[in-house]
């Protein structure tokens, strides 16, 4: 029985050694290799010596949005840091690195890089914290994280929507000055990589590039600052369809009133008011989606000049209507004066407009020329004062053909005739100057 019990014990011991938890043994081995508990990682590497160089490279995953109203942008990127901490060096026969997740980051020293002028930022944590730490045997460390940041971008809208915007994402150490930490791009411009699928609905991404410089704070000193610069060119086709074409069509629609009879007051007034209100709606809609800047934008110049053209077309008809009223007043006085003249037997008054038939002309035969309205009076509908004569019908017809046509004025005022040429010509000239300057 004793030998049997010993055999069972040996067998169980063999099974236990074979299936023991290897992570416990590796945990002790890791502590021994990295010696995390033997050093004070609250201080930077080589504390008291020269500044520790920390290289940075970035891979931009997406440029999520650009907001003109808030003047900011949102970007998701992989931020990687490279430095050497001899306190983390460990012996290795194959020179292989060890990779850890975010749990070890809390136990060692890492650079305190933050985003300057950022409004919101966070490290992704689904399904776990998106943090990676890789330690090499000689003490070199790679620290990588996936971050989404919303940062401020000072935009200039003086050429909107024909503008280009340059925005920057700035990185800097929060606590360590350039005497303690030297932040630099690891591979120059090659330190910035972008995804080829990055695209925006309203912008064309022209280029990404990196820069660096020193930033000074009066209370704390000089700091190394890294810049991720990108230039955006706005797509103009959307604004051509939504803003420029409707505004141009409204201006052209206001010119239709120049070809409408000046007696058609409801038609010309309603057309002018409609175009004015439509232009006001377009201007309000554009400004509603833009920040309230204190300077004039390019689109404001185009819309307000278009609005002025539409408004002047309304004033043009007001001038035509007023001058027509003045003409009719003079016409009425002449009619009253000729109707009361002495020595004109069987006087007769007739109204003729520009559309008269041959029968109307023949019916005027026999009236003398000197009894008509004087040559300088040009009413819209000519008032002809005619006196009966005893001449033959043939004489009357010959006198009418030579003089009646000269005294019938068309229904178009002279201002309308000039406006048909001046308004389109001036607007075309304005467009040539506008697009040559801003495009």
C-alpha positions in Angstrom: 0.0 0.0 0.0 2.9 2.4 0.8 4.5 1.7 -2.6 1.2 2.2 -4.3 0.7 5.6 -2.6 4.2 6.7 -3.6 3.5 5.8 -7.2 0.3 7.9 -7.2 2.1 10.8 -5.7 4.9 10.7 -8.3 2.4 10.5 -11.1 0.4 13.5 -9.8 3.5 15.5 -9.3 4.5 14.7 -12.9 1.1 15.8 -14.2 1.2 19.0 -12.2 4.6 20.0 -13.5 3.5 19.3 -17.0 0.3 21.5 -16.8 1.4 24.3 -14.5 0.5 27.9 -15.4 3.3 29.2 -17.5 2.1 32.8 -17.3 3.1 32.9 -13.6 6.6 31.8 -14.4 6.7 34.4 -17.3 5.4 37.1 -15.1 8.3 36.6 -12.7 10.6 36.5 -15.6 9.3 39.7 -17.1 9.7 41.6 -13.8 13.2 40.3 -13.6 14.0 41.4 -17.2 12.4 44.9 -17.2 13.2 45.6 -13.5 10.1 47.8 -13.3 10.1 47.8 -9.5 13.8 48.6 -9.2 13.6 52.1 -10.7 11.7 55.3 -10.2 9.8 55.9 -13.4 8.3 59.2 -12.3 11.5 60.8 -13.5 12.5 60.9 -17.2 15.4 58.8 -18.5 18.9 60.2 -17.9 17.5 62.7 -15.3 19.9 65.5 -14.7 21.7 65.0 -18.0 21.1 66.3 -21.5 17.6 66.4 -23.0 16.2 63.1 -24.0 15.3 62.9 -27.7 11.8 61.7 -28.5 11.1 60.9 -32.1 7.5 61.1 -33.4 5.7 59.8 -36.5 2.1 59.9 -37.4 -0.2 58.0 -39.7 -3.5 59.8 -40.4 -6.3 57.3 -40.6 -9.1 59.8 -41.5 -10.0 63.4 -41.7 -13.5 63.2 -40.4 -15.0 66.7 -40.7 -14.3 70.4 -41.3 -16.6 72.9 -39.7 -16.7 76.4 -41.0 -19.1 77.6 -38.3 -17.0 76.3 -35.4 -13.7 76.8 -37.2 -12.3 73.3 -36.3 -11.5 69.9 -37.8 -11.7 66.4 -36.5 -8.9 63.9 -37.3 -8.2 60.2 -36.3 -4.6 59.2 -36.3 -2.0 56.7 -35.0 0.5 58.6 -32.9 3.8 56.9 -32.3 6.8 57.9 -30.0 10.3 56.6 -30.1 12.9 57.0 -27.3 15.5 55.1 -25.3 15.2 54.2 -21.7 18.1 52.2 -20.4 16.2 51.3 -17.3 14.0 49.0 -19.5 16.9 47.2 -21.2 17.1 43.4 -20.8 19.4 40.6 -21.9 18.3 38.7 -25.0 20.0 36.0 -27.1 17.8 36.5 -30.2 17.4 40.3 -29.9 13.7 40.1 -30.1 11.4 42.8 -28.6 8.6 42.4 -26.1 5.2 43.9 -26.8 2.7 44.9 -24.1 -0.7 46.6 -23.9 -1.7 49.7 -22.0 -1.4 48.1 -18.6 2.3 48.4 -18.5 2.2 52.1 -19.7 1.0 53.1 -16.3 4.1 51.7 -14.6 6.8 53.3 -16.7 7.8 56.8 -18.0 6.2 57.9 -21.3 6.4 61.3 -23.0 3.7 63.8 -21.9 2.7 64.9 -25.4 -0.5 66.8 -25.8 -2.4 68.5 -28.7 -2.1 72.3 -28.7 -5.4 74.2 -29.4 -7.4 71.0 -29.2 -11.1 71.2 -28.2 -11.7 67.5 -27.6 -9.6 64.4 -27.9 -9.8 60.8 -26.7 -7.9 57.4 -27.0 -10.1 54.7 -28.5 -11.0 52.0 -26.0 -13.0 49.4 -28.0 -12.7 46.6 -27.4 -9.7 47.6 -25.2 -7.5 50.6 -24.9 -5.8 51.1 -28.3 -2.3 51.4 -26.9 0.7 49.4 -27.7 4.2 49.4 -26.0 7.1 47.6 -27.6 10.4 47.3 -25.7 13.7 46.3 -27.3 16.6 44.6 -25.5 18.8 47.8 -25.7 16.1 49.9 -24.0 14.6 51.5 -27.2 10.8 51.9 -26.8 8.0 52.3 -29.3 4.8 53.7 -27.8 1.8 53.9 -30.1 -1.8 54.9 -29.6 -4.9 55.6 -31.7 -6.4 59.0 -31.1 -9.3 61.1 -32.4 -8.8 64.8 -31.8 -10.9 67.9 -32.6 -8.6 71.0 -33.0 -9.0 74.6 -33.8 -8.3 75.9 -37.3 -8.1 79.6 -38.0 -9.8 80.0 -41.4 -9.9 83.0 -43.7 -13.2 83.3 -45.6 -12.4 86.4 -47.6 -12.3 84.3 -50.8 -15.2 81.9 -49.8 -16.2 79.7 -51.6 -13.2 80.0 -53.9 -10.8 79.6 -51.0 -8.1 77.3 -49.8 -7.6 76.6 -46.1 -4.5 75.5 -44.3 -5.0 73.8 -40.9 -2.4 72.5 -38.4 -2.4 69.9 -35.7 0.2 70.8 -33.1 2.0 68.5 -30.7 4.0 69.6 -27.7 5.3 68.3 -24.3 3.3 69.7 -21.5 5.8 69.6 -18.7 9.3 69.2 -20.2 11.0 72.1 -21.8 13.6 71.8 -24.6 16.3 71.4 -21.9 14.7 68.1 -20.7 12.9 66.7 -23.8 13.8 67.2 -27.4 10.7 66.5 -29.5 11.4 66.0 -33.2 10.0 64.3 -36.4 11.7 60.9 -36.6 12.1 60.8 -40.4 11.4 64.4 -41.5 8.5 64.7 -43.9 8.5 60.9 -44.2 7.3 60.8 -40.6 3.8 61.7 -41.8 1.8 59.0 -43.6 -1.8 59.3 -44.8 -4.4 56.8 -45.9 -5.0 57.0 -49.7 -8.8 56.7 -49.1 -9.0 60.0 -47.2 -11.6 62.3 -48.9 -14.0 65.0 -47.9 -17.3 66.1 -49.5 -16.6 69.8 -49.8 -12.8 69.8 -49.9 -9.9 68.4 -52.0 -6.9 67.5 -49.8 -4.0 69.0 -51.7 -1.0 68.1 -49.5 0.2 67.1 -46.0 3.5 68.2 -44.6 5.4 68.5 -41.3 7.2 71.4 -39.7 8.7 72.1 -36.2 9.7 75.1 -34.2 10.1 76.4 -30.7 7.2 77.8 -28.7 7.8 80.2 -25.9 5.8 80.7 -22.7 6.7 83.6 -20.5 6.2 81.6 -17.2 7.7 78.2 -18.1 10.2 78.7 -21.0 10.8 77.2 -24.5 9.2 74.0 -25.8 9.6 71.9 -29.0 6.4 72.0 -31.0 5.6 69.8 -34.0 3.1 70.7 -36.7 1.0 68.5 -39.0 0.0 70.9 -41.8 -2.6 70.1 -44.5 -4.0 72.3 -47.2 -7.6 72.0 -48.4 -9.1 73.3 -51.6 -12.9 73.8 -51.6 -15.0 72.2 -54.3 -16.8 75.0 -56.2 -19.3 72.9 -58.1 -21.7 72.6 -55.2 -21.8 76.4 -54.7 -22.2 77.0 -58.5 -25.4 74.9 -58.4 -26.7 76.1 -55.1 -25.7 79.8 -55.1 -24.2 81.3 -58.2 -26.5 79.9 -60.9 -29.8 80.7 -59.0 -28.5 84.3 -58.3 -27.6 84.7 -62.0 -30.9 83.4 -63.1 -32.8 85.8 -60.8 -30.8 88.7 -62.3 -31.6 87.6 -65.8 -35.3 87.1 -64.9 -35.5 90.7 -63.7 -34.5 91.8 -67.2 -37.6 90.3 -68.7 -39.6 93.3 -67.4 -37.8 95.5 -69.9 -39.6 93.7 -72.7 -43.0 93.9 -71.0 -45.5 96.7 -72.0 -45.0 99.5 -69.6 -48.8 99.7 -69.2 -48.8 96.2 -67.7 -48.2 97.5 -64.1 -49.2 94.3 -62.2 -46.9 92.1 -64.4 -43.8 94.3 -64.1 -44.2 95.1 -60.4 -44.9 91.4 -59.3 -41.9 90.2 -61.4 -39.6 92.8 -59.7 -40.8 92.1 -56.2 -40.5 88.3 -56.7 -36.9 88.5 -57.9 -36.0 90.8 -55.0 -37.4 88.4 -52.4 -35.8 85.4 -54.0 -32.4 87.1 -53.9 -32.9 88.0 -50.2 -33.7 84.3 -49.5 -30.5 83.2 -51.2 -28.4 85.6 -49.3 -29.9 84.6 -46.0 -29.4 80.9 -46.7 -25.7 81.3 -47.5 -25.0 83.4 -44.4 -26.9 80.9 -42.2 -24.3 78.2 -42.8 -21.3 80.6 -42.2 -19.7 82.1 -39.1 -20.5 85.8 -38.5 -17.2 87.2 -39.6 -16.6 91.0 -39.7 -15.1 91.1 -43.2 -16.7 90.7 -46.7 -16.6 87.3 -48.4 -16.3 86.7 -52.1 -19.8 85.2 -52.2 -21.2 88.3 -50.4 -19.8 90.5 -53.2 -21.4 88.4 -55.9 -24.8 88.1 -54.2 -25.1 91.7 -53.2 -24.1 93.0 -56.6 -26.7 90.7 -58.0 -29.2 92.0 -55.5 -28.4 95.6 -56.6 -29.1 94.7 -60.2 -32.4 93.2 -59.3 -33.3 96.2 -57.2 -32.3 98.6 -59.9 -34.6 96.8 -62.4 -37.5 97.6 -60.0 -36.4 101.2 -59.8 -36.1 101.4 -63.5 -39.8 100.6 -63.9 -40.6 103.2 -61.2 -38.8 105.8 -63.3 -40.6 104.6 -66.5 -44.0 104.7 -64.8 -43.3 108.2 -63.4 -42.2 109.6 -66.8 -45.2 108.1 -68.5 -47.5 109.8 -66.0 -45.7 113.1 -66.6 -46.2 112.6 -70.4 -49.9 111.8 -70.0 -50.3 115.0 -68.0 -48.7 117.1 -70.7 -50.8 115.2 -73.3 -54.0 116.0 -71.4 -53.1 119.7 -71.3 -52.5 119.7 -75.1 -55.7 117.9 -75.8 -57.6 120.4 -73.7 -55.9 123.4 -75.4 -56.6 122.1 -79.0 -60.1 121.1 -78.2 -60.9 124.7 -77.1 -59.1 126.4 -80.1 -61.3 128.8 -82.2 -61.6 128.6 -86.0 -61.3 124.9 -86.3 -64.6 123.6 -87.7 -65.9 120.2 -86.8 -62.8 119.3 -84.6 -62.4 115.7 -83.7 -60.1 113.9 -81.3 -58.8 110.4 -81.9 -56.5 108.0 -79.9 -54.0 106.0 -81.9 -51.4 103.6 -80.5 -48.6 101.9 -82.2 -50.8 99.0 -83.5 -53.1 100.5 -86.1 -54.6 98.9 -89.3 -54.8 100.3 -92.8 -58.5 101.0 -92.3 -57.7 103.2 -89.3 -55.2 105.1 -91.4 -57.7 105.5 -94.3 -60.3 106.8 -91.9 -58.0 109.8 -91.1 -57.9 111.0 -94.7 -58.9 114.6 -95.1 -57.4 116.0 -91.9 -54.8 118.7 -92.2 -51.2 118.4 -90.9 -51.1 121.7 -89.0 -54.0 120.7 -86.9 -52.2 117.7 -85.3 -50.2 117.4 -82.2 -46.8 119.2 -82.6 -43.8 117.2 -83.6 -41.9 117.4 -80.3 -44.6 115.8 -78.3 -44.1 112.1 -78.1 -46.9 110.5 -76.1 -47.2 106.7 -75.9 -50.7 106.7 -77.5 -50.8 109.7 -79.7 -53.7 112.1 -79.4 -54.4 113.5 -82.8 -56.7 116.5 -83.1 -58.1 116.5 -86.6 -60.3 119.1 -88.4 -62.7 118.3 -91.2 -61.7 119.5 -94.6 -63.5 119.7 -98.0 -60.5 118.2 -99.9 -61.1 115.2 -102.0 -60.5 111.6 -100.7 -57.4 111.2 -102.8 -55.7 114.3 -101.3 -56.6 113.2 -97.8 -55.0 109.8 -98.3 -51.8 111.2 -99.7 -51.5 113.7 -96.8 -52.0 110.9 -94.2 -49.4 108.5 -95.7 -46.7 111.2 -95.4 -47.3 112.4 -91.9 -49.4 110.1 -89.6 -46.7 107.4 -89.2 -44.2 110.0 -87.8 -46.5 110.8 -85.0 -47.4 107.4 -83.6 -45.2 106.4 -80.7 -44.6 102.8 -79.7 -45.4 101.4 -76.3 -41.7 101.1 -75.3 -40.1 103.9 -73.3 -36.6 105.1 -74.2 -35.4 104.0 -70.7 -36.5 100.4 -71.4 -34.6 100.4 -74.7 -31.4 101.5 -73.1 -31.8 99.2 -70.1 -32.0 96.1 -72.5 -28.4 96.8 -73.4 -26.9 98.5 -70.3 -28.0 96.0 -67.6 -26.8 92.8 -69.4 -23.6 94.4 -70.6 -22.7 95.7 -67.1 -23.5 92.4 -65.4 -21.3 90.5 -67.9 -18.5 92.9 -67.3 -18.9 92.4 -63.5 -18.7 88.6 -63.9 -15.5 88.8 -66.0 -13.8 90.9 -63.3 -15.2 88.8 -60.4 -14.1 85.4 -61.8 -10.7 86.7 -62.9 -9.9 88.1 -59.5 -11.2 85.3 -57.2 -10.8 82.1 -59.2 
